[in-house]
């Protein structure tokens, strides 16, 4: 008699806490010798590497 193999269910992806699932975070732009703040630009989230899903 054949036995049934158990298949491991994959957990649902969890939203990244740093970027809230968008994969993009604001990065402060600094200019000049005194490093004054000039504004912000979009950057890739380093916690999830732009995927929007955390690993654990």
C-alpha positions as CSV (number, residue, x, y, z in Angstrom):
1,X,0.0,0.0,0.0
2,X,1.4,3.4,-0.9
3,X,1.8,6.0,1.7
4,X,0.9,9.6,1.3
5,X,3.7,12.2,1.3
6,X,3.1,15.2,3.4
7,X,3.7,18.4,1.6
8,X,5.0,21.4,3.5
9,X,2.8,24.4,3.1
10,X,4.7,27.6,2.4
11,X,3.9,30.5,4.8
12,X,2.3,33.6,3.4
13,X,4.7,36.4,2.6
14,X,5.0,39.0,5.4
15,X,5.0,42.7,4.5
16,X,8.3,44.4,5.2
17,X,8.2,46.7,8.3
18,X,10.7,49.2,7.0
19,X,9.0,50.1,3.7
20,X,5.5,48.8,4.5
21,X,5.5,46.6,1.4
22,X,6.4,49.2,-1.2
23,X,10.1,48.4,-1.6
24,X,11.0,52.1,-1.6
25,X,12.2,54.2,1.3
26,X,13.0,58.0,1.4
27,X,16.7,58.8,1.5
28,X,18.0,62.2,2.7
29,X,20.2,64.0,0.2
30,X,23.0,66.1,1.8
31,X,25.1,68.6,-0.1
32,X,28.1,71.0,0.5
33,X,30.9,70.9,3.0
34,X,28.7,71.3,6.0
35,X,26.4,68.5,4.7
36,X,23.2,70.5,4.8
37,X,20.0,68.7,3.9
38,X,18.8,69.5,0.4
39,X,15.8,67.2,0.2
40,X,14.9,63.6,-0.2
41,X,14.8,61.0,-3.0
42,X,13.5,57.5,-3.3
43,X,15.8,54.6,-2.5
44,X,15.6,50.8,-2.5
45,X,14.7,49.3,0.9
46,X,17.8,47.4,2.2
47,X,15.8,45.3,4.6
48,X,13.9,43.5,1.8
49,X,16.0,44.6,-1.2
50,X,13.0,46.1,-2.9
51,X,10.7,43.1,-2.9
52,X,8.3,44.5,-0.2
53,X,8.3,41.1,1.6
54,X,10.3,40.3,4.7
55,X,11.8,36.8,5.1
56,X,10.8,36.0,8.5
